[in-house]
Amino acid sequence: MNPSADLGSSPPMTPDDVKLIFGNITEIAIFSDLFCQALEEALGDLLQGGKGSDHVGALFLSIVRVVFYIFIHSFIHQWS
């Protein structure tokens, strides 16, 4: 059975679905880039070429506020 046959002529997502899912994609992408850079630094000398001691736990504690903001921002957009 062809899975796309069940979709009929309707698109898989409505414009509202797209806004809801991708509404804060820019913020998420920026966060992802910054977080990856910070995580590499926080791993310290556990990574080849890294410097210093491991402080990943401290990084996660400091980043919680940013993750919370992204989540709340997405949640607010979902219901507005």
N, C-alpha and C positions, 0 to 999 in steps of 0.2 A: 504494500500500500504506500502510496506517495504521501509523505507527511504534509507537503504544501497543499495537497488537495483539500485538506480540512480547513484551510484558511479562506477558501473561497476568493472573493474579489476584494475583501477588506484588507487594509494594510496590517502588519503585525503590531504596530503601535500607532496610537493617535498622536496628534501634535501635543496634546496635554501630557501624554505619557512621556514623550521625548523631553519636554520641559522639566517634568518631575525627575526623571532619571539623570539627565545631563545638566540640570540647572546650575550646579556649582562645580562643573568639571574643571574649570580654570583654577579655582581654589584648591581642588584636590590634586591637580597636576603640580602646582607650585609646592604644595605641602609635600608631595611625594619626592620631588627633587631635593628639597631642603632636608627632609628627613633622611634620605639615603646618604647624603653628604655628611650629616651629623652622625649617623650610625657608623659610617666608616671611621670617622674620627674617634667616636666613643669606644670603638673596639680596641683602640690603641695598638700596642705591639702584638696583639693576637693576630692581626693581619700582617702579611708580608709587607714590609716597608712602613708599617704604622709606627707611631711613636707614643710613648706614655702608657699609663695603666688603663685598664678596662673600666669604663664608667657608664656602661649601657643602662644600668638601673637608674642612675641619676638622669640620664637623657629621657628615659620613658616618663619619669616623674615630672620633668619639666615640660614635656610635650603634651601631657594630658589635657591642658587647657586648650591647646590648638585643636586637638581631635574633638573635644567637646564642642567647640565653636563650630567646626565643620558639620558635625552631626546636628546640632541645634539649627544651624542655618538651613540645612537640607530639610529638616523636619518642618520648620516654619514655612518654607517654600511649598512643601507638599500640601499644607492646609490653607494656603492663602490663595 
